[in-house]
Amino acid sequence: MTNAVLFTIIFLLLLSIIKQQKTIIMTNEELVAGLADVTATVGKIKTEVTTTLEHVTALETSLANSGTVSPEVQTAFDALKASVESVDSLIPDAPTV
C-alpha cells in the first residue's frame, strides 16, 4: 500500500469518527432539552395537584361549616375527594428529614 492510499483510508476513518461524534453530541443536546422539558412538566403537575388539594380542603371545610348538606352534595364531594387523593397517591411524597 502506498502512503497516498493509507492517507486516504485514515482520512475517511477520521471523517467517519467526526460524523459519529457530531451525532452523539446532537443526541446529548436533545436529551438535555428533553429532560428540561420533562422537569418543567413535573413542576407544573406538582403545582396543579397542590392547588387542587388546597381547593378540595377549602371546599371540605366550607361544607363542614355550612351545617347540613344534601346526600347528593356529600356524595359528589366524596367522589371528588377520592379522585384527587387517587391522583395524589400516584406521586410519592417528598421524604421528611
MARLUM-557052 format. One record per atom (N, C-alpha, C, O): atom name; residue number from 1; residue in three letters; x, y, z. Coordinates in steps of 0.02 Angstrom, whole numbers, plus 50000, padded with zeros to 5 digits. Layout:
<pts>
   atom     n   res      px      py      pz
     CA   NUM   Ala       X       Y       Z
...
</pts>
This chain:
<pts>
   atom     n   res      px      py      pz
      N     1   Met   50042   49942   50000
     CA     1   Met   50000   50000   50000
      C     1   Met   50044   50062   50000
      O     1   Met   50096   50065   50034
      N     2   Thr   50023   50109   49962
     CA     2   Thr   50062   50171   49959
      C     2   Thr   50039   50218   50014
      O     2   Thr   49987   50209   50045
      N     3   Asn   50081   50268   50026
     CA     3   Asn   50064   50318   50076
      C     3   Asn   50000   50355   50059
      O     3   Asn   49961   50372   50104
      N     4   Ala   49988   50366   49996
     CA     4   Ala   49927   50402   49975
      C     4   Ala   49865   50361   49992
      O     4   Ala   49814   50389   50013
      N     5   Val   49868   50296   49982
     CA     5   Val   49811   50252   49998
      C     5   Val   49800   50250   50073
      O     5   Val   49744   50256   50096
      N     6   Leu   49854   50242   50111
     CA     6   Leu   49848   50243   50185
      C     6   Leu   49820   50310   50209
      O     6   Leu   49778   50312   50254
      N     7   Phe   49845   50364   50181
     CA     7   Phe   49820   50430   50200
      C     7   Phe   49745   50436   50186
      O     7   Phe   49708   50462   50227
      N     8   Thr   49723   50411   50129
     CA     8   Thr   49653   50414   50110
      C     8   Thr   49611   50373   50158
      O     8   Thr   49557   50394   50180
      N     9   Ile   49634   50313   50176
     CA     9   Ile   49597   50270   50223
      C     9   Ile   49592   50304   50291
      O     9   Ile   49538   50306   50321
      N    10   Ile   49647   50331   50316
     CA    10   Ile   49647   50366   50381
      C    10   Ile   49602   50427   50378
      O    10   Ile   49565   50440   50426
      N    11   Phe   49605   50463   50324
     CA    11   Phe   49563   50523   50317
      C    11   Phe   49489   50504   50319
      O    11   Phe   49449   50537   50352
      N    12   Leu   49470   50451   50283
     CA    12   Leu   49400   50429   50282
      C    12   Leu   49378   50404   50351
      O    12   Leu   49321   50416   50372
      N    13   Leu   49422   50370   50386
     CA    13   Leu   49406   50348   50454
      C    13   Leu   49396   50407   50501
      O    13   Leu   49349   50407   50541
      N    14   Leu   49438   50458   50495
     CA    14   Leu   49430   50518   50536
      C    14   Leu   49365   50554   50521
      O    14   Leu   49330   50576   50567
      N    15   Leu   49347   50558   50458
     CA    15   Leu   49283   50589   50439
      C    15   Leu   49225   50550   50470
      O    15   Leu   49177   50580   50495
      N    16   Ser   49229   50485   50468
     CA    16   Ser   49177   50443   50498
      C    16   Ser   49172   50454   50573
      O    16   Ser   49117   50460   50600
      N    17   Ile   49228   50458   50606
     CA    17   Ile   49229   50470   50679
      C    17   Ile   49200   50538   50695
      O    17   Ile   49161   50545   50742
      N    18   Ile   49218   50588   50657
     CA    18   Ile   49192   50656   50668
      C    18   Ile   49117   50657   50659
      O    18   Ile   49081   50689   50698
      N    19   Lys   49092   50623   50608
     CA    19   Lys   49020   50621   50595
      C    19   Lys   48984   50587   50653
      O    19   Lys   48932   50612   50676
      N    20   Gln   49011   50532   50678
     CA    20   Gln   48981   50497   50734
      C    20   Gln   48982   50540   50797
      O    20   Gln   48934   50540   50836
      N    21   Gln   49036   50576   50807
     CA    21   Gln   49042   50620   50866
      C    21   Gln   48989   50675   50863
      O    21   Gln   48957   50690   50914
      N    22   Lys   48978   50704   50804
     CA    22   Lys   48926   50755   50797
      C    22   Lys   48858   50727   50812
      O    22   Lys   48817   50760   50844
      N    23   Thr   48845   50665   50790
     CA    23   Thr   48781   50633   50805
      C    23   Thr   48773   50623   50879
      O    23   Thr   48719   50635   50906
      N    24   Ile   48825   50601   50913
     CA    24   Ile   48822   50591   50985
      C    24   Ile   48810   50657   51021
      O    24   Ile   48768   50660   51066
      N    25   Ile   48845   50709   51002
     CA    25   Ile   48837   50774   51034
      C    25   Ile   48766   50800   51023
      O    25   Ile   48735   50826   51069
      N    26   Met   48740   50794   50962
     CA    26   Met   48672   50816   50949
      C    26   Met   48622   50776   50991
      O    26   Met   48574   50804   51017
      N    27   Thr   48634   50711   50997
     CA    27   Thr   48590   50669   51036
      C    27   Thr   48592   50691   51110
      O    27   Thr   48539   50694   51142
      N    28   Asn   48651   50705   51137
     CA    28   Asn   48656   50728   51206
      C    28   Asn   48620   50795   51215
      O    28   Asn   48586   50805   51266
      N    29   Glu   48628   50840   51167
     CA    29   Glu   48594   50905   51173
      C    29   Glu   48519   50896   51171
      O    29   Glu   48482   50929   51208
      N    30   Glu   48495   50851   51128
     CA    30   Glu   48423   50837   51125
      C    30   Glu   48399   50806   51190
      O    30   Glu   48345   50822   51214
      N    31   Leu   48440   50762   51219
     CA    31   Leu   48422   50731   51283
      C    31   Leu   48418   50783   51338
      O    31   Leu   48372   50782   51379
      N    32   Val   48466   50828   51341
     CA    32   Val   48465   50881   51392
      C    32   Val   48402   50923   51385
      O    32   Val   48369   50940   51434
      N    33   Ala   48385   50942   51323
     CA    33   Ala   48325   50982   51311
      C    33   Ala   48262   50943   51331
      O    33   Ala   48217   50971   51362
      N    34   Gly   48260   50879   51315
     CA    34   Gly   48203   50837   51333
      C    34   Gly   48196   50830   51408
      O    34   Gly   48140   50833   51435
      N    35   Leu   48251   50821   51443
     CA    35   Leu   48250   50816   51516
      C    35   Leu   48226   50881   51548
      O    35   Leu   48189   50880   51597
      N    36   Ala   48247   50937   51520
     CA    36   Ala   48224   51002   51545
      C    36   Ala   48149   51010   51536
      O    36   Ala   48114   51035   51579
      N    37   Asp   48124   50988   51478
     CA    37   Asp   48051   50991   51465
      C    37   Asp   48012   50948   51515
      O    37   Asp   47961   50969   51541
      N    38   Val   48037   50887   51527
     CA    38   Val   48003   50842   51573
      C    38   Val   48004   50871   51644
      O    38   Val   47955   50867   51680
      N    39   Thr   48061   50899   51664
     CA    39   Thr   48066   50930   51730
      C    39   Thr   48016   50986   51738
      O    39   Thr   47984   50993   51790
      N    40   Ala   48010   51028   51686
     CA    40   Ala   47961   51083   51688
      C    40   Ala   47890   51056   51693
      O    40   Ala   47848   51084   51730
      N    41   Thr   47875   51003   51657
     CA    41   Thr   47808   50973   51659
      C    41   Thr   47793   50945   51728
      O    41   Thr   47737   50953   51753
      N    42   Val   47841   50911   51758
     CA    42   Val   47831   50885   51825
      C    42   Val   47819   50941   51875
      O    42   Val   47776   50935   51919
      N    43   Gly   47855   50996   51869
     CA    43   Gly   47843   51054   51912
      C    43   Gly   47773   51082   51903
      O    43   Gly   47740   51100   51952
      N    44   Lys   47750   51085   51841
     CA    44   Lys   47682   51109   51826
      C    44   Lys   47630   51062   51857
      O    44   Lys   47582   51085   51887
      N    45   Ile   47640   50997   51850
     CA    45   Ile   47594   50949   51878
      C    45   Ile   47592   50955   51954
      O    45   Ile   47539   50953   51985
      N    46   Lys   47650   50964   51985
     CA    46   Lys   47654   50971   52058
      C    46   Lys   47613   51031   52081
      O    46   Lys   47575   51027   52129
      N    47   Thr   47622   51087   52046
     CA    47   Thr   47585   51148   52064
      C    47   Thr   47510   51137   52056
      O    47   Thr   47471   51157   52100
      N    48   Glu   47490   51106   52001
     CA    48   Glu   47418   51095   51989
      C    48   Glu   47388   51048   52041
      O    48   Glu   47333   51061   52066
      N    49   Val   47423   50994   52058
     CA    49   Val   47397   50947   52108
      C    49   Val   47394   50981   52176
      O    49   Val   47345   50972   52212
      N    50   Thr   47444   51019   52194
     CA    50   Thr   47445   51053   52259
      C    50   Thr   47387   51102   52264
      O    50   Thr   47352   51105   52315
      N    51   Thr   47376   51140   52210
     CA    51   Thr   47321   51188   52209
      C    51   Thr   47253   51153   52214
      O    51   Thr   47209   51176   52250
      N    52   Thr   47246   51098   52179
     CA    52   Thr   47183   51061   52181
      C    52   Thr   47171   51033   52251
      O    52   Thr   47115   51036   52276
      N    53   Leu   47223   51006   52282
     CA    53   Leu   47215   50981   52351
      C    53   Leu   47195   51037   52399
      O    53   Leu   47153   51027   52443
      N    54   Glu   47224   51095   52390
     CA    54   Glu   47206   51153   52432
      C    54   Glu   47133   51172   52422
      O    54   Glu   47098   51187   52470
      N    55   His   47110   51171   52360
     CA    55   His   47039   51188   52346
      C    55   His   46992   51136   52375
      O    55   His   46939   51153   52402
      N    56   Val   47010   51073   52370
     CA    56   Val   46967   51020   52398
      C    56   Val   46964   51027   52474
      O    56   Val   46911   51018   52503
      N    57   Thr   47020   51042   52505
     CA    57   Thr   47021   51052   52578
      C    57   Thr   46978   51111   52598
      O    57   Thr   46940   51108   52647
      N    58   Ala   46982   51166   52560
     CA    58   Ala   46940   51225   52574
      C    58   Ala   46867   51209   52564
      O    58   Ala   46825   51231   52603
      N    59   Leu   46851   51172   52512
     CA    59   Leu   46781   51152   52500
      C    59   Leu   46755   51108   52555
      O    59   Leu   46698   51115   52577
      N    60   Glu   46798   51062   52578
     CA    60   Glu   46778   51017   52633
      C    60   Glu   46764   51057   52696
      O    60   Glu   46715   51044   52732
      N    61   Thr   46805   51107   52710
     CA    61   Thr   46795   51150   52769
      C    61   Thr   46729   51189   52762
      O    61   Thr   46690   51194   52809
      N    62   Ser   46718   51216   52702
     CA    62   Ser   46656   51254   52690
      C    62   Ser   46594   51210   52698
      O    62   Ser   46545   51231   52728
      N    63   Leu   46597   51150   52673
     CA    63   Leu   46540   51105   52680
      C    63   Leu   46529   51087   52753
      O    63   Leu   46471   51083   52776
      N    64   Ala   46583   51076   52790
     CA    64   Ala   46577   51059   52862
      C    64   Ala   46548   51117   52901
      O    64   Ala   46508   51107   52947
      N    65   Asn   46567   51179   52882
     CA    65   Asn   46543   51238   52918
      C    65   Asn   46473   51259   52897
      O    65   Asn   46441   51299   52932
      N    66   Ser   46448   51233   52842
     CA    66   Ser   46382   51254   52818
      C    66   Ser   46325   51219   52852
      O    66   Ser   46266   51235   52841
      N    67   Gly   46340   51171   52894
     CA    67   Gly   46287   51134   52927
      C    67   Gly   46269   51072   52888
      O    67   Gly   46312   51031   52871
      N    68   Thr   46206   51066   52872
     CA    68   Thr   46182   51007   52838
      C    68   Thr   46188   51016   52762
      O    68   Thr   46168   51067   52735
      N    69   Val   46214   50966   52729
     CA    69   Val   46216   50965   52656
      C    69   Val   46175   50905   52633
      O    69   Val   46168   50855   52669
      N    70   Ser   46150   50910   52573
     CA    70   Ser   46110   50855   52546
      C    70   Ser   46154   50794   52534
      O    70   Ser   46215   50800   52523
      N    71   Pro   46124   50735   52536
     CA    71   Pro   46164   50675   52522
      C    71   Pro   46196   50677   52452
      O    71   Pro   46250   50649   52443
      N    72   Glu   46164   50709   52404
     CA    72   Glu   46192   50713   52337
      C    72   Glu   46256   50756   52336
      O    72   Glu   46305   50738   52304
      N    73   Val   46254   50812   52373
     CA    73   Val   46314   50854   52377
      C    73   Val   46370   50817   52412
      O    73   Val   46427   50820   52390
      N    74   Gln   46354   50783   52466
     CA    74   Gln   46405   50745   52503
      C    74   Gln   46434   50690   52460
      O    74   Gln   46495   50679   52460
      N    75   Thr   46391   50656   52423
     CA    75   Thr   46415   50602   52378
      C    75   Thr   46461   50630   52324
      O    75   Thr   46513   50601   52308
      N    76   Ala   46440   50687   52295
     CA    76   Ala   46481   50718   52243
      C    76   Ala   46548   50740   52271
      O    76   Ala   46600   50731   52239
      N    77   Phe   46547   50769   52331
     CA    77   Phe   46610   50791   52362
      C    77   Phe   46655   50731   52377
      O    77   Phe   46715   50733   52364
      N    78   Asp   46625   50678   52405
     CA    78   Asp   46665   50619   52422
      C    78   Asp   46697   50589   52359
      O    78   Asp   46755   50566   52361
      N    79   Ala   46661   50589   52304
     CA    79   Ala   46688   50563   52241
      C    79   Ala   46746   50607   52217
      O    79   Ala   46798   50581   52195
      N    80   Leu   46738   50673   52221
     CA    80   Leu   46791   50720   52201
      C    80   Leu   46853   50709   52244
      O    80   Leu   46909   50706   52219
      N    81   Lys   46843   50705   52309
     CA    81   Lys   46899   50697   52355
      C    81   Lys   46935   50631   52342
      O    81   Lys   46997   50630   52343
      N    82   Ala   46898   50578   52331
     CA    82   Ala   46929   50513   52316
      C    82   Ala   46969   50516   52251
      O    82   Ala   47023   50487   52247
      N    83   Ser   46943   50551   52202
     CA    83   Ser   46978   50558   52138
      C    83   Ser   47044   50597   52147
      O    83   Ser   47096   50576   52121
      N    84   Val   47041   50651   52183
     CA    84   Val   47101   50692   52195
      C    84   Val   47152   50653   52235
      O    84   Val   47212   50655   52220
      N    85   Glu   47130   50617   52286
     CA    85   Glu   47176   50578   52327
      C    85   Glu   47207   50521   52285
      O    85   Glu   47265   50503   52296
      N    86   Ser   47168   50494   52239
     CA    86   Ser   47195   50442   52195
      C    86   Ser   47252   50469   52152
      O    86   Ser   47303   50436   52144
      N    87   Val   47242   50529   52124
     CA    87   Val   47295   50560   52084
      C    87   Val   47355   50577   52128
      O    87   Val   47412   50566   52109
      N    88   Asp   47342   50604   52187
     CA    88   Asp   47395   50622   52233
      C    88   Asp   47437   50561   52253
      O    88   Asp   47498   50566   52261
      N    89   Ser   47405   50505   52260
     CA    89   Ser   47441   50444   52282
      C    89   Ser   47488   50418   52227
      O    89   Ser   47532   50378   52242
      N    90   Leu   47478   50439   52165
     CA    90   Leu   47522   50417   52111
      C    90   Leu   47592   50448   52117
      O    90   Leu   47640   50420   52090
      N    91   Ile   47597   50504   52151
     CA    91   Ile   47660   50540   52157
      C    91   Ile   47684   50533   52230
      O    91   Ile   47651   50556   52276
      N    92   Pro   47741   50501   52240
     CA    92   Pro   47766   50492   52308
      C    92   Pro   47778   50559   52342
      O    92   Pro   47802   50607   52311
      N    93   Asp   47762   50561   52407
     CA    93   Asp   47776   50622   52445
      C    93   Asp   47851   50630   52454
      O    93   Asp   47889   50582   52454
      N    94   Ala   47871   50693   52461
     CA    94   Ala   47943   50707   52473
      C    94   Ala   47962   50677   52541
      O    94   Ala   47923   50683   52589
      N    95   Pro   48020   50647   52547
     CA    95   Pro   48041   50618   52610
      C    95   Pro   48051   50672   52663
      O    95   Pro   48076   50726   52649
      N    96   Thr   48031   50656   52723
     CA    96   Thr   48042   50703   52779
      C    96   Thr   48109   50688   52810
      O    96   Thr   48129   50630   52816
      N    97   Val   48143   50739   52831
     CA    97   Val   48209   50730   52859
      C    97   Val   48207   50734   52934
      O    97   Val   48258   50727   52967
</pts>
